[in-house]
Amino acid sequence: MLPMTTRTLLSLAAAAAFSIVASHSALAQKKYDTGVTDTEIKIGNVEAYSGPASAYGIIGKTEEAYFKMINDQGGVNGRKINFISYDDAYSPPKTVEQVRKLIESDEVFLVFNALGTPTQTAVQKYHNAKKVPQLFLATGASKWNDPKDFPWTMGFQPSYRVEARIFAKYILKEKPNAKIAIFYANDDFGKDYVLGIKEVLGDKAKTMIVAEESYETSEPSIDAHIVKLKGTGADVFVNIATPKFAAQAIKKIAELEWKPMHVMTDVSISIGAVMKPAGLEASEGVLSAGYLKDPSDPQWKDDEGMKKFMAFIDKYMPGANISDANLAYGYAAAQTMVQTLKQCGDNLTRENVMKQAASLKDFAPDTLIPGIKVNTGPNDFAPIEQLKMMQFKGGKWDLFGDIISADVGG
């Protein structure tokens, strides 16, 4: 028989060893919130598969295909993504209904890349009250970058106000005595651009802006607005419209043989959804700013990121129209979502997913223009804050100048 002291020491040592093992297993314990298990991460989405903004429906389909590819590769840290996407027809009341369904009935972990400024405004307070991430929104409103008041909401693309400031700087440099006509959607999206332009023009806004004309997304045609704006004698036309209306504006300007400097929001730069329907000849010379590679542009054929994107399209979306910029966008957003989930490891709580989304450092999705990177921080909920000016020439967008960085700020 062992002496008492030896026995005691051994049992104490065993207890200590057990305690260390127990504390290690506690540290390594998986942490889950609603919508996550050992095998699944449930992600919700609302998209305009129908209605006035249905040109964006392809974004949701691209994301679904991307997540299928990730699942086929074994998922994220061994968990498959269950992507549930509903149509809200770009209608705020419908958005409220579908987001409630995702959170309360489907019990998703988070809602990812939901589309639209008016639609997502309708559910922002609900998301934040429920503490369910409203993550990487498919809208560039600057208000999504407000971690203090809305810690559960984060945008994705460059904010409209950032782009508007870059446009205003470009106009001031190229046409310091410009007469500017602004055509914009009568919602937060359109109003954000107008604010951004006026911020840069400052006191000159009163003399340089000769007309501000808004339209409603319910209007079947905006031709009358364009005729009215031509009548102002403006020599710069700022086109702040979603794809369907942007295409109508390009077409009508050409019909009227009006030749202003035409600057258009990057929301509507899709060759497939905007420039081709408007007419390639009518679209010649239109200016914009971009952050995404155009997969239909041969300049990217040897680009490593583009090779990955094309392999994805060939396998998971065969026959897709690669000239539609929304494919490259959906791919970049989904890739950023997967990166965020990877950073979460086994701590898949809603709080940690927001923490990781706000800890992205120099992440470069395959379809972003080289040099443009995703960066976030606890007080910076604006993932992409860089753009490059470009012009539509000979059926494609030609990038020019340097990458322009802009702090979102007010």
Secondary structure by P-SEA (a helix, b strand, c coil): cccaaaaaaaaaaaaaaaaaaaaaaaaabbbbcccccccbbbbbbccccccccccaaaaaaaaaaaaaaaaaacccccbbbbbbbbbccccaaaaaaaaaaaccccccccccccccaaaaaacaaaaaaacccccccccccccccccccccccccccccaaaaaaaaaaaaaaaccccbbbbbbcccaaaaaaaaaaaaaacccccccccbbbbbbcccccaaaaaaaaaaacccbbbbbccaaaaaaaaaaaaaaccccbbbbbccccccccccccccccccccccccccccccccccccccaaaaaaaaaaaccccccccccaaaaaaaaaaaaaaaaaaaacccccaaaaaaaaacccccccccccccbbbbbcccccccccbbbbbbbcccbbbbbcccccccccc
